[in-house]
Amino acid sequence: MSKPLDLSFETTIHVRDHCMCLHVQRAARALARRFDEALKPVGLTNQQFSLLMSLNRPEPPRMKEVALLLALDRTTLTANLKPLERRGLLTVIPDKADRRSRRLALTVEGRALLAEALPHWVRAEQEVERGIPDADSLRAGLKALC
């Protein structure tokens, strides 16, 4: 039998102060709120902005590619696509090479909304980065976790 773990209050404080997952989750929620607020004037959430921006490519990407980029399962991606599709910001089209696969394309309206949203995102991004001593290192460290 292994030794019981120390579940003292000091251990709780240690976990609170050192848990990387907790700090990343808290930061992610705080950032999401900031970007949601910044994008509110154009009627997008930060998640919707990221999803639409991920479609801004020379060729419409496959759903699988977008799901991987955004770290979403296909079911969640599909649920997030529906309101944007209803708003006419994107279309879901069959892949000509593989009819079972779907591609996601921005519409003219989707591109126009992204263009309108981009200055809001740029301002929020600059604000956030001003508060981080080495934003590039932080970004690289977070990418390494994926």
N, CA, C and O atoms as a GROMACS GRO file, in nm:
protein
  584
    1MET      N    1   0.084  -0.118   0.000
    1MET     CA    2   0.000   0.000   0.000
    1MET      C    3   0.089   0.124   0.000
    1MET      O    4   0.188   0.131   0.073
    2SER      N    5   0.052   0.222  -0.083
    2SER     CA    6   0.133   0.343  -0.091
    2SER      C    7   0.100   0.439   0.022
    2SER      O    8  -0.007   0.432   0.084
    3LYS      N    9   0.192   0.527   0.046
    3LYS     CA   10   0.176   0.628   0.150
    3LYS      C   11   0.063   0.723   0.111
    3LYS      O   12   0.056   0.764  -0.005
    4PRO      N   13  -0.027   0.760   0.203
    4PRO     CA   14  -0.137   0.853   0.170
    4PRO      C   15  -0.079   0.991   0.133
    4PRO      O   16   0.022   1.035   0.187
    5LEU      N   17  -0.145   1.055   0.042
    5LEU     CA   18  -0.103   1.187   0.000
    5LEU      C   19  -0.136   1.290   0.106
    5LEU      O   20  -0.233   1.275   0.181
    6ASP      N   21  -0.056   1.395   0.112
    6ASP     CA   22  -0.077   1.504   0.207
    6ASP      C   23  -0.186   1.596   0.153
    6ASP      O   24  -0.164   1.669   0.057
    7LEU      N   25  -0.302   1.592   0.214
    7LEU     CA   26  -0.413   1.677   0.172
    7LEU      C   27  -0.437   1.790   0.271
    7LEU      O   28  -0.551   1.828   0.298
    8SER      N   29  -0.328   1.843   0.324
    8SER     CA   30  -0.340   1.955   0.417
    8SER      C   31  -0.377   2.081   0.339
    8SER      O   32  -0.372   2.084   0.216
    9PHE      N   33  -0.414   2.184   0.413
    9PHE     CA   34  -0.447   2.311   0.350
    9PHE      C   35  -0.324   2.370   0.279
    9PHE      O   36  -0.336   2.436   0.176
   10GLU      N   37  -0.206   2.344   0.336
   10GLU     CA   38  -0.082   2.391   0.271
   10GLU      C   39  -0.066   2.328   0.133
   10GLU      O   40  -0.019   2.393   0.041
   11THR      N   41  -0.106   2.202   0.119
   11THR     CA   42  -0.100   2.136  -0.012
   11THR      C   43  -0.198   2.203  -0.108
   11THR      O   44  -0.166   2.224  -0.225
   12THR      N   45  -0.316   2.235  -0.058
   12THR     CA   46  -0.415   2.305  -0.142
   12THR      C   47  -0.359   2.437  -0.191
   12THR      O   48  -0.374   2.472  -0.308
   13ILE      N   49  -0.295   2.511  -0.103
   13ILE     CA   50  -0.236   2.640  -0.140
   13ILE      C   51  -0.124   2.618  -0.243
   13ILE      O   52  -0.112   2.693  -0.340
   14HIS      N   53  -0.043   2.517  -0.222
   14HIS     CA   54   0.065   2.487  -0.316
   14HIS      C   55   0.008   2.456  -0.455
   14HIS      O   56   0.057   2.508  -0.555
   15VAL      N   57  -0.095   2.373  -0.461
   15VAL     CA   58  -0.156   2.339  -0.590
   15VAL      C   59  -0.215   2.465  -0.653
   15VAL      O   60  -0.198   2.489  -0.772
   16ARG      N   61  -0.285   2.544  -0.574
   16ARG     CA   62  -0.343   2.670  -0.625
   16ARG      C   63  -0.236   2.760  -0.687
   16ARG      O   64  -0.257   2.820  -0.792
   17ASP      N   65  -0.123   2.769  -0.622
   17ASP     CA   66  -0.018   2.860  -0.666
   17ASP      C   67   0.070   2.805  -0.777
   17ASP      O   68   0.136   2.882  -0.846
   18HIS      N   69   0.073   2.673  -0.794
   18HIS     CA   70   0.166   2.612  -0.889
   18HIS      C   71   0.101   2.535  -1.004
   18HIS      O   72   0.171   2.496  -1.098
   19CYS      N   73  -0.027   2.511  -0.999
   19CYS     CA   74  -0.093   2.428  -1.101
   19CYS      C   75  -0.096   2.503  -1.235
   19CYS      O   76  -0.169   2.600  -1.252
   20MET      N   77  -0.016   2.455  -1.329
   20MET     CA   78  -0.009   2.517  -1.461
   20MET      C   79  -0.146   2.514  -1.529
   20MET      O   80  -0.186   2.613  -1.591
   21CYS      N   81  -0.216   2.403  -1.518
   21CYS     CA   82  -0.347   2.390  -1.581
   21CYS      C   83  -0.444   2.496  -1.529
   21CYS      O   84  -0.514   2.561  -1.607
   22LEU      N   85  -0.448   2.514  -1.399
   22LEU     CA   86  -0.536   2.615  -1.339
   22LEU      C   87  -0.502   2.754  -1.391
   22LEU      O   88  -0.592   2.830  -1.427
   23HIS      N   89  -0.374   2.788  -1.395
   23HIS     CA   90  -0.334   2.922  -1.439
   23HIS      C   91  -0.363   2.943  -1.587
   23HIS      O   92  -0.404   3.052  -1.627
   24VAL      N   93  -0.342   2.841  -1.668
   24VAL     CA   94  -0.373   2.854  -1.811
   24VAL      C   95  -0.524   2.867  -1.831
   24VAL      O   96  -0.568   2.948  -1.912
   25GLN      N   97  -0.603   2.788  -1.759
   25GLN     CA   98  -0.749   2.798  -1.771
   25GLN      C   99  -0.799   2.935  -1.728
   25GLN      O  100  -0.884   2.994  -1.795
   26ARG      N  101  -0.749   2.986  -1.618
   26ARG     CA  102  -0.792   3.118  -1.571
   26ARG      C  103  -0.754   3.226  -1.672
   26ARG      O  104  -0.834   3.315  -1.703
   27ALA      N  105  -0.631   3.218  -1.724
   27ALA     CA  106  -0.586   3.316  -1.822
   27ALA      C  107  -0.669   3.305  -1.950
   27ALA      O  108  -0.706   3.406  -2.009
   28ALA      N  109  -0.699   3.182  -1.991
   28ALA     CA  110  -0.779   3.162  -2.113
   28ALA      C  111  -0.918   3.224  -2.098
   28ALA      O  112  -0.969   3.287  -2.190
   29ARG      N  113  -0.980   3.205  -1.983
   29ARG     CA  114  -1.113   3.263  -1.961
   29ARG      C  115  -1.106   3.416  -1.959
   29ARG      O  116  -1.192   3.484  -2.016
   30ALA      N  117  -1.003   3.470  -1.894
   30ALA     CA  118  -0.988   3.617  -1.888
   30ALA      C  119  -0.963   3.673  -2.029
   30ALA      O  120  -1.021   3.775  -2.066
   31LEU      N  121  -0.878   3.607  -2.106
   31LEU     CA  122  -0.853   3.652  -2.244
   31LEU      C  123  -0.978   3.642  -2.329
   31LEU      O  124  -1.009   3.732  -2.407
   32ALA      N  125  -1.049   3.532  -2.314
   32ALA     CA  126  -1.172   3.513  -2.391
   32ALA      C  127  -1.271   3.626  -2.363
   32ALA      O  128  -1.334   3.678  -2.455
   33ARG      N  129  -1.285   3.664  -2.235
   33ARG     CA  130  -1.376   3.774  -2.201
   33ARG      C  131  -1.329   3.905  -2.265
   33ARG      O  132  -1.411   3.982  -2.315
   34ARG      N  133  -1.199   3.931  -2.264
   34ARG     CA  134  -1.146   4.055  -2.323
   34ARG      C  135  -1.172   4.060  -2.474
   34ARG      O  136  -1.215   4.162  -2.527
   35PHE      N  137  -1.147   3.948  -2.541
   35PHE     CA  138  -1.167   3.947  -2.685
   35PHE      C  139  -1.316   3.944  -2.721
   35PHE      O  140  -1.356   4.002  -2.822
   36ASP      N  141  -1.397   3.878  -2.639
   36ASP     CA  142  -1.542   3.882  -2.662
   36ASP      C  143  -1.591   4.027  -2.655
   36ASP      O  144  -1.671   4.070  -2.738
   37GLU      N  145  -1.542   4.100  -2.556
   37GLU     CA  146  -1.582   4.240  -2.540
   37GLU      C  147  -1.533   4.324  -2.658
   37GLU      O  148  -1.606   4.409  -2.709
   38ALA      N  149  -1.412   4.300  -2.703
   38ALA     CA  150  -1.355   4.376  -2.815
   38ALA      C  151  -1.432   4.350  -2.945
   38ALA      O  152  -1.447   4.441  -3.027
   39LEU      N  153  -1.479   4.227  -2.963
   39LEU     CA  154  -1.547   4.190  -3.088
   39LEU      C  155  -1.699   4.210  -3.083
   39LEU      O  156  -1.768   4.193  -3.184
   40LYS      N  157  -1.749   4.246  -2.966
   40LYS     CA  158  -1.893   4.266  -2.949
   40LYS      C  159  -1.952   4.365  -3.050
   40LYS      O  160  -2.062   4.340  -3.101
   41PRO      N  161  -1.885   4.477  -3.082
   41PRO     CA  162  -1.944   4.573  -3.177
   41PRO      C  163  -1.973   4.514  -3.315
   41PRO      O  164  -2.058   4.566  -3.387
   42VAL      N  165  -1.905   4.406  -3.353
   42VAL     CA  166  -1.930   4.345  -3.484
   42VAL      C  167  -2.014   4.217  -3.472
   42VAL      O  168  -2.038   4.148  -3.571
   43GLY      N  169  -2.060   4.186  -3.351
   43GLY     CA  170  -2.150   4.073  -3.332
   43GLY      C  171  -2.085   3.937  -3.338
   43GLY      O  172  -2.148   3.838  -3.375
   44LEU      N  173  -1.957   3.931  -3.300
   44LEU     CA  174  -1.886   3.802  -3.297
   44LEU      C  175  -1.829   3.777  -3.158
   44LEU      O  176  -1.799   3.871  -3.083
   45THR      N  177  -1.815   3.650  -3.124
   45THR     CA  178  -1.737   3.612  -3.007
   45THR      C  179  -1.595   3.583  -3.055
   45THR      O  180  -1.571   3.570  -3.175
   46ASN      N  181  -1.502   3.573  -2.961
   46ASN     CA  182  -1.364   3.543  -3.000
   46ASN      C  183  -1.355   3.406  -3.066
   46ASN      O  184  -1.275   3.387  -3.157
   47GLN      N  185  -1.437   3.313  -3.021
   47GLN     CA  186  -1.436   3.178  -3.081
   47GLN      C  187  -1.487   3.183  -3.226
   47GLN      O  188  -1.432   3.118  -3.314
   48GLN      N  189  -1.592   3.260  -3.249
   48GLN     CA  190  -1.644   3.275  -3.385
   48GLN      C  191  -1.543   3.345  -3.476
   48GLN      O  192  -1.526   3.307  -3.592
   49PHE      N  193  -1.476   3.446  -3.422
   49PHE     CA  194  -1.373   3.516  -3.499
   49PHE      C  195  -1.262   3.418  -3.539
   49PHE      O  196  -1.221   3.415  -3.655
   50SER      N  197  -1.214   3.339  -3.443
   50SER     CA  198  -1.107   3.242  -3.472
   50SER      C  199  -1.153   3.140  -3.575
   50SER      O  200  -1.077   3.102  -3.665
   51LEU      N  201  -1.276   3.094  -3.562
   51LEU     CA  202  -1.328   2.997  -3.658
   51LEU      C  203  -1.335   3.057  -3.798
   51LEU      O  204  -1.289   2.996  -3.894
   52LEU      N  205  -1.391   3.175  -3.810
   52LEU     CA  206  -1.400   3.240  -3.941
   52LEU      C  207  -1.260   3.269  -3.997
   52LEU      O  208  -1.236   3.249  -4.116
   53MET      N  209  -1.170   3.315  -3.912
   53MET     CA  210  -1.034   3.344  -3.958
   53MET      C  211  -0.966   3.217  -4.007
   53MET      O  212  -0.886   3.222  -4.100
   54SER      N  213  -0.996   3.104  -3.945
   54SER     CA  214  -0.934   2.977  -3.987
   54SER      C  215  -0.980   2.934  -4.126
   54SER      O  216  -0.918   2.848  -4.189
   55LEU      N  217  -1.088   2.993  -4.175
   55LEU     CA  218  -1.140   2.963  -4.308
   55LEU      C  219  -1.083   3.056  -4.415
   55LEU      O  220  -1.103   3.034  -4.534
   56ASN      N  221  -1.013   3.158  -4.373
   56ASN     CA  222  -0.960   3.259  -4.464
   56ASN      C  223  -0.831   3.206  -4.529
   56ASN      O  224  -0.720   3.242  -4.491
   57ARG      N  225  -0.851   3.118  -4.627
   57ARG     CA  226  -0.739   3.052  -4.696
   57ARG      C  227  -0.765   3.055  -4.846
   57ARG      O  228  -0.878   3.078  -4.890
   58PRO      N  229  -0.660   3.031  -4.924
   58PRO     CA  230  -0.680   3.028  -5.070
   58PRO      C  231  -0.778   2.919  -5.114
   58PRO      O  232  -0.854   2.938  -5.208
   59GLU      N  233  -0.775   2.805  -5.046
   59GLU     CA  234  -0.867   2.695  -5.074
   59GLU      C  235  -0.950   2.667  -4.948
   59GLU      O  236  -0.895   2.666  -4.838
   60PRO      N  237  -1.079   2.645  -4.962
   60PRO     CA  238  -1.159   2.612  -4.844
   60PRO      C  239  -1.105   2.488  -4.774
   60PRO      O  240  -1.088   2.384  -4.838
   61PRO      N  241  -1.080   2.496  -4.644
   61PRO     CA  242  -1.025   2.382  -4.571
   61PRO      C  243  -1.131   2.275  -4.544
   61PRO      O  244  -1.251   2.302  -4.544
   62ARG      N  245  -1.083   2.155  -4.521
   62ARG     CA  246  -1.171   2.046  -4.478
   62ARG      C  247  -1.206   2.068  -4.330
   62ARG      O  248  -1.130   2.128  -4.255
   63MET      N  249  -1.322   2.018  -4.292
   63MET     CA  250  -1.365   2.030  -4.153
   63MET      C  251  -1.259   1.972  -4.059
   63MET      O  252  -1.231   2.029  -3.954
   64LYS      N  253  -1.201   1.860  -4.098
   64LYS     CA  254  -1.101   1.795  -4.014
   64LYS      C  255  -0.983   1.888  -3.987
   64LYS      O  256  -0.932   1.893  -3.874
   65GLU      N  257  -0.938   1.961  -4.089
   65GLU     CA  258  -0.825   2.054  -4.073
   65GLU      C  259  -0.860   2.167  -3.976
   65GLU      O  260  -0.778   2.205  -3.892
   66VAL      N  261  -0.980   2.218  -3.987
   66VAL     CA  262  -1.023   2.327  -3.899
   66VAL      C  263  -1.038   2.275  -3.756
   66VAL      O  264  -0.997   2.343  -3.662
   67ALA      N  265  -1.094   2.158  -3.741
   67ALA     CA  266  -1.109   2.098  -3.607
   67ALA      C  267  -0.973   2.081  -3.540
   67ALA      O  268  -0.957   2.110  -3.422
   68LEU      N  269  -0.874   2.033  -3.616
   68LEU     CA  270  -0.740   2.016  -3.560
   68LEU      C  271  -0.678   2.150  -3.520
   68LEU      O  272  -0.621   2.163  -3.412
   69LEU      N  273  -0.689   2.249  -3.608
   69LEU     CA  274  -0.632   2.380  -3.580
   69LEU      C  275  -0.692   2.441  -3.453
   69LEU      O  276  -0.619   2.497  -3.371
   70LEU      N  277  -0.823   2.429  -3.438
   70LEU     CA  278  -0.892   2.491  -3.324
   70LEU      C  279  -0.901   2.400  -3.203
   70LEU      O  280  -0.957   2.438  -3.100
   71ALA      N  281  -0.846   2.280  -3.214
   71ALA     CA  282  -0.847   2.181  -3.105
   71ALA      C  283  -0.991   2.151  -3.060
   71ALA      O  284  -1.022   2.149  -2.941
   72LEU      N  285  -1.078   2.129  -3.159
   72LEU     CA  286  -1.219   2.096  -3.134
   72LEU      C  287  -1.249   1.958  -3.190
   72LEU      O  288  -1.191   1.918  -3.291
   73ASP      N  289  -1.340   1.887  -3.126
   73ASP     CA  290  -1.388   1.764  -3.189
   73ASP      C  291  -1.489   1.803  -3.296
   73ASP      O  292  -1.542   1.914  -3.295
   74ARG      N  293  -1.514   1.713  -3.387
   74ARG     CA  294  -1.600   1.746  -3.502
   74ARG      C  295  -1.741   1.784  -3.460
   74ARG      O  296  -1.804   1.870  -3.522
   75THR      N  297  -1.793   1.721  -3.355
   75THR     CA  298  -1.928   1.752  -3.308
   75THR      C  299  -1.935   1.897  -3.259
   75THR      O  300  -2.030   1.969  -3.292
   76THR      N  301  -1.836   1.939  -3.181
   76THR     CA  302  -1.833   2.076  -3.131
   76THR      C  303  -1.814   2.174  -3.246
   76THR      O  304  -1.878   2.279  -3.250
   77LEU      N  305  -1.726   2.140  -3.340
   77LEU     CA  306  -1.707   2.226  -3.456
   77LEU      C  307  -1.838   2.243  -3.532
   77LEU      O  308  -1.875   2.355  -3.569
   78THR      N  309  -1.908   2.134  -3.556
   78THR     CA  310  -2.035   2.140  -3.629
   78THR      C  311  -2.135   2.230  -3.556
   78THR      O  312  -2.204   2.310  -3.619
   79ALA      N  313  -2.142   2.217  -3.424
   79ALA     CA  314  -2.233   2.302  -3.345
   79ALA      C  315  -2.194   2.449  -3.355
   79ALA      O  316  -2.281   2.536  -3.360
   80ASN      N  317  -2.063   2.478  -3.359
   80ASN     CA  318  -2.017   2.616  -3.369
   80ASN      C  319  -2.036   2.674  -3.509
   80ASN      O  320  -2.048   2.796  -3.526
   81LEU      N  321  -2.039   2.588  -3.610
   81LEU     CA  322  -2.057   2.633  -3.748
   81LEU      C  323  -2.201   2.676  -3.776
   81LEU      O  324  -2.224   2.772  -3.849
   82LYS      N  325  -2.296   2.606  -3.718
   82LYS     CA  326  -2.437   2.626  -3.754
   82LYS      C  327  -2.484   2.772  -3.743
   82LYS      O  328  -2.544   2.822  -3.838
   83PRO      N  329  -2.459   2.842  -3.631
   83PRO     CA  330  -2.507   2.980  -3.624
   83PRO      C  331  -2.439   3.070  -3.728
   83PRO      O  332  -2.501   3.162  -3.781
   84LEU      N  333  -2.313   3.044  -3.756
   84LEU     CA  334  -2.241   3.125  -3.855
   84LEU      C  335  -2.293   3.095  -3.995
   84LEU      O  336  -2.301   3.184  -4.080
   85GLU      N  337  -2.327   2.971  -4.019
   85GLU     CA  338  -2.386   2.933  -4.148
   85GLU      C  339  -2.523   2.996  -4.165
   85GLU      O  340  -2.557   3.046  -4.273
   86ARG      N  341  -2.604   2.995  -4.057
   86ARG     CA  342  -2.738   3.058  -4.062
   86ARG      C  343  -2.728   3.207  -4.089
   86ARG      O  344  -2.816   3.265  -4.154
   87ARG      N  345  -2.622   3.270  -4.040
   87ARG     CA  346  -2.602   3.414  -4.062
   87ARG      C  347  -2.546   3.442  -4.202
   87ARG      O  348  -2.530   3.558  -4.240
   88GLY      N  349  -2.517   3.336  -4.277
   88GLY     CA  350  -2.466   3.354  -4.412
   88GLY      C  351  -2.319   3.391  -4.419
   88GLY      O  352  -2.274   3.448  -4.518
   89LEU      N  353  -2.243   3.358  -4.313
   89LEU     CA  354  -2.102   3.395  -4.308
   89LEU      C  355  -2.010   3.287  -4.365
   89LEU      O  356  -1.895   3.314  -4.399
   90LEU      N  357  -2.061   3.166  -4.376
   90LEU     CA  358  -1.984   3.056  -4.432
   90LEU      C  359  -2.078   2.955  -4.496
   90LEU      O  360  -2.198   2.955  -4.470
   91THR      N  361  -2.021   2.871  -4.579
   91THR     CA  362  -2.097   2.762  -4.639
   91THR      C  363  -2.020   2.632  -4.617
   91THR      O  364  -1.897   2.632  -4.610
   92VAL      N  365  -2.094   2.524  -4.606
   92VAL     CA  366  -2.037   2.390  -4.596
   92VAL      C  367  -2.062   2.323  -4.730
   92VAL      O  368  -2.176   2.308  -4.773
   93ILE      N  369  -1.954   2.283  -4.795
   93ILE     CA  370  -1.964   2.227  -4.930
   93ILE      C  371  -1.897   2.090  -4.936
   93ILE      O  372  -1.799   2.066  -4.866
   94PRO      N  373  -1.949   2.000  -5.020
   94PRO     CA  374  -1.882   1.870  -5.035
   94PRO      C  375  -1.744   1.887  -5.097
   94PRO      O  376  -1.722   1.975  -5.180
   95ASP      N  377  -1.653   1.803  -5.053
   95ASP     CA  378  -1.518   1.802  -5.110
   95ASP      C  379  -1.524   1.729  -5.244
   95ASP      O  380  -1.571   1.615  -5.251
   96LYS      N  381  -1.478   1.793  -5.350
   96LYS     CA  382  -1.483   1.732  -5.483
   96LYS      C  383  -1.401   1.604  -5.490
   96LYS      O  384  -1.436   1.512  -5.563
   97ALA      N  385  -1.291   1.598  -5.416
   97ALA     CA  386  -1.204   1.480  -5.419
   97ALA      C  387  -1.257   1.366  -5.334
   97ALA      O  388  -1.228   1.249  -5.362
   98ASP      N  389  -1.335   1.397  -5.231
   98ASP     CA  390  -1.389   1.294  -5.140
   98ASP      C  391  -1.527   1.340  -5.095
   98ASP      O  392  -1.539   1.423  -5.005
   99ARG      N  393  -1.630   1.288  -5.156
   99ARG     CA  394  -1.768   1.332  -5.131
   99ARG      C  395  -1.811   1.312  -4.985
   99ARG      O  396  -1.909   1.372  -4.942
  100ARG      N  397  -1.741   1.228  -4.911
  100ARG     CA  398  -1.776   1.208  -4.769
  100ARG      C  399  -1.725   1.323  -4.683
  100ARG      O  400  -1.777   1.348  -4.574
  101SER      N  401  -1.625   1.392  -4.733
  101SER     CA  402  -1.562   1.501  -4.659
  101SER      C  403  -1.631   1.633  -4.693
  101SER      O  404  -1.687   1.649  -4.802
  102ARG      N  405  -1.626   1.727  -4.600
  102ARG     CA  406  -1.686   1.859  -4.620
  102ARG      C  407  -1.578   1.966  -4.610
  102ARG      O  408  -1.483   1.954  -4.533
  103ARG      N  409  -1.595   2.070  -4.690
  103ARG     CA  410  -1.506   2.186  -4.684
  103ARG      C  411  -1.586   2.305  -4.635
  103ARG      O  412  -1.708   2.311  -4.650
  104LEU      N  413  -1.516   2.400  -4.577
  104LEU     CA  414  -1.579   2.518  -4.519
  104LEU      C  415  -1.528   2.641  -4.593
  104LEU      O  416  -1.408   2.665  -4.600
  105ALA      N  417  -1.621   2.719  -4.646
  105ALA     CA  418  -1.583   2.837  -4.724
  105ALA      C  419  -1.647   2.962  -4.667
  105ALA      O  420  -1.766   2.962  -4.633
  106LEU      N  421  -1.568   3.067  -4.655
  106LEU     CA  422  -1.623   3.198  -4.619
  106LEU      C  423  -1.709   3.249  -4.733
  106LEU      O  424  -1.678   3.228  -4.850
  107THR      N  425  -1.816   3.314  -4.699
  107THR     CA  426  -1.897   3.383  -4.800
  107THR      C  427  -1.844   3.526  -4.813
  107THR      O  428  -1.757   3.568  -4.738
  108VAL      N  429  -1.898   3.598  -4.908
  108VAL     CA  430  -1.862   3.740  -4.924
  108VAL      C  431  -1.896   3.814  -4.794
  108VAL      O  432  -1.819   3.899  -4.748
  109GLU      N  433  -2.011   3.782  -4.735
  109GLU     CA  434  -2.052   3.845  -4.610
  109GLU      C  435  -1.957   3.810  -4.496
  109GLU      O  436  -1.924   3.894  -4.412
  110GLY      N  437  -1.911   3.684  -4.494
  110GLY     CA  438  -1.816   3.640  -4.392
  110GLY      C  439  -1.684   3.714  -4.402
  110GLY      O  440  -1.627   3.756  -4.301
  111ARG      N  441  -1.635   3.730  -4.524
  111ARG     CA  442  -1.510   3.805  -4.545
  111ARG      C  443  -1.526   3.951  -4.503
  111ARG      O  444  -1.437   4.009  -4.441
  112ALA      N  445  -1.639   4.009  -4.538
  112ALA     CA  446  -1.664   4.149  -4.502
  112ALA      C  447  -1.669   4.166  -4.350
  112ALA      O  448  -1.614   4.262  -4.296
  113LEU      N  449  -1.733   4.073  -4.280
  113LEU     CA  450  -1.740   4.082  -4.134
  113LEU      C  451  -1.602   4.062  -4.072
  113LEU      O  452  -1.568   4.130  -3.976
  114LEU      N  453  -1.524   3.970  -4.126
  114LEU     CA  454  -1.386   3.951  -4.077
  114LEU      C  455  -1.306   4.080  -4.095
  114LEU      O  456  -1.232   4.120  -4.004
  115ALA      N  457  -1.319   4.143  -4.210
  115ALA     CA  458  -1.248   4.268  -4.236
  115ALA      C  459  -1.290   4.376  -4.136
  115ALA      O  460  -1.207   4.455  -4.090
  116GLU      N  461  -1.416   4.378  -4.103
  116GLU     CA  462  -1.467   4.475  -4.005
  116GLU      C  463  -1.419   4.442  -3.863
  116GLU      O  464  -1.392   4.532  -3.783
  117ALA      N  465  -1.408   4.313  -3.833
  117ALA     CA  466  -1.368   4.268  -3.700
  117ALA      C  467  -1.218   4.281  -3.675
  117ALA      O  468  -1.175   4.300  -3.561
  118LEU      N  469  -1.138   4.271  -3.780
  118LEU     CA  470  -0.994   4.267  -3.765
  118LEU      C  471  -0.936   4.384  -3.687
  118LEU      O  472  -0.852   4.360  -3.599
  119PRO      N  473  -0.973   4.508  -3.712
  119PRO     CA  474  -0.916   4.618  -3.631
  119PRO      C  475  -0.948   4.605  -3.482
  119PRO      O  476  -0.867   4.643  -3.397
  120HIS      N  477  -1.067   4.552  -3.449
  120HIS     CA  478  -1.103   4.531  -3.309
  120HIS      C  479  -1.011   4.426  -3.246
  120HIS      O  480  -0.965   4.442  -3.134
  121TRP      N  481  -0.986   4.320  -3.322
  121TRP     CA  482  -0.896   4.214  -3.274
  121TRP      C  483  -0.754   4.268  -3.258
  121TRP      O  484  -0.688   4.240  -3.157
  122VAL      N  485  -0.707   4.345  -3.355
  122VAL     CA  486  -0.570   4.400  -3.349
  122VAL      C  487  -0.553   4.485  -3.224
  122VAL      O  488  -0.453   4.471  -3.153
  123ARG      N  489  -0.648   4.572  -3.195
  123ARG     CA  490  -0.639   4.656  -3.075
  123ARG      C  491  -0.635   4.572  -2.948
  123ARG      O  492  -0.553   4.597  -2.860
  124ALA      N  493  -0.722   4.472  -2.940
  124ALA     CA  494  -0.725   4.386  -2.820
  124ALA      C  495  -0.594   4.308  -2.808
  124ALA      O  496  -0.539   4.295  -2.699
  125GLU      N  497  -0.544   4.257  -2.919
  125GLU     CA  498  -0.419   4.180  -2.918
  125GLU      C  499  -0.302   4.269  -2.872
  125GLU      O  500  -0.219   4.226  -2.792
  126GLN      N  501  -0.295   4.390  -2.922
  126GLN     CA  502  -0.188   4.482  -2.883
  126GLN      C  503  -0.196   4.515  -2.734
  126GLN      O  504  -0.093   4.521  -2.665
  127GLU      N  505  -0.318   4.536  -2.684
  127GLU     CA  506  -0.336   4.562  -2.540
  127GLU      C  507  -0.287   4.446  -2.456
  127GLU      O  508  -0.214   4.465  -2.359
  128VAL      N  509  -0.326   4.327  -2.496
  128VAL     CA  510  -0.286   4.208  -2.420
  128VAL      C  511  -0.134   4.192  -2.424
  128VAL      O  512  -0.071   4.168  -2.321
  129GLU      N  513  -0.077   4.204  -2.542
  129GLU     CA  514   0.068   4.184  -2.555
  129GLU      C  515   0.149   4.288  -2.479
  129GLU      O  516   0.259   4.258  -2.432
  130ARG      N  517   0.095   4.412  -2.466
  130ARG     CA  518   0.166   4.514  -2.387
  130ARG      C  519   0.181   4.470  -2.241
  130ARG      O  520   0.276   4.509  -2.174
  131GLY      N  521   0.088   4.390  -2.193
  131GLY     CA  522   0.092   4.346  -2.054
  131GLY      C  523   0.173   4.219  -2.030
  131GLY      O  524   0.179   4.171  -1.917
  132ILE      N  525   0.233   4.165  -2.135
  132ILE     CA  526   0.311   4.041  -2.122
  132ILE      C  527   0.456   4.072  -2.157
  132ILE      O  528   0.485   4.113  -2.269
  133PRO      N  529   0.548   4.052  -2.062
  133PRO     CA  530   0.688   4.087  -2.087
  133PRO      C  531   0.749   4.023  -2.212
  133PRO      O  532   0.818   4.091  -2.288
  134ASP      N  533   0.726   3.896  -2.234
  134ASP     CA  534   0.783   3.829  -2.352
  134ASP      C  535   0.673   3.745  -2.418
  134ASP      O  536   0.667   3.623  -2.402
  135ALA      N  537   0.588   3.813  -2.492
  135ALA     CA  538   0.470   3.749  -2.554
  135ALA      C  539   0.510   3.637  -2.649
  135ALA      O  540   0.443   3.534  -2.657
  136ASP      N  541   0.620   3.656  -2.723
  136ASP     CA  542   0.662   3.552  -2.818
  136ASP      C  543   0.702   3.423  -2.747
  136ASP      O  544   0.670   3.314  -2.794
  137SER      N  545   0.771   3.435  -2.635
  137SER     CA  546   0.809   3.316  -2.558
  137SER      C  547   0.686   3.247  -2.499
  137SER      O  548   0.676   3.125  -2.500
  138LEU      N  549   0.594   3.327  -2.448
  138LEU     CA  550   0.471   3.270  -2.394
  138LEU      C  551   0.396   3.196  -2.503
  138LEU      O  552   0.351   3.082  -2.483
  139ARG      N  553   0.381   3.259  -2.618
  139ARG     CA  554   0.312   3.199  -2.731
  139ARG      C  555   0.379   3.066  -2.771
  139ARG      O  556   0.311   2.966  -2.794
  140ALA      N  557   0.512   3.066  -2.779
  140ALA     CA  558   0.586   2.945  -2.814
  140ALA      C  559   0.565   2.836  -2.710
  140ALA      O  560   0.548   2.719  -2.744
  141GLY      N  561   0.566   2.873  -2.584
  141GLY     CA  562   0.543   2.774  -2.479
  141GLY      C  563   0.405   2.714  -2.485
  141GLY      O  564   0.389   2.594  -2.465
  142LEU      N  565   0.304   2.797  -2.512
  142LEU     CA  566   0.168   2.746  -2.523
  142LEU      C  567   0.152   2.656  -2.645
  142LEU      O  568   0.085   2.553  -2.639
  143LYS      N  569   0.215   2.695  -2.756
  143LYS     CA  570   0.210   2.611  -2.877
  143LYS      C  571   0.275   2.476  -2.850
  143LYS      O  572   0.229   2.374  -2.902
  144ALA      N  573   0.380   2.474  -2.773
  144ALA     CA  574   0.451   2.349  -2.742
  144ALA      C  575   0.362   2.250  -2.666
  144ALA      O  576   0.384   2.130  -2.673
  145LEU      N  577   0.263   2.302  -2.594
  145LEU     CA  578   0.173   2.215  -2.518
  145LEU      C  579   0.073   2.142  -2.608
  145LEU      O  580   0.017   2.040  -2.569
  146CYS      N  581   0.052   2.194  -2.727
  146CYS     CA  582  -0.047   2.134  -2.818
  146CYS      C  583   0.017   2.024  -2.892
  146CYS      O  584  -0.048   1.959  -2.974
   0.00000   0.00000   0.00000
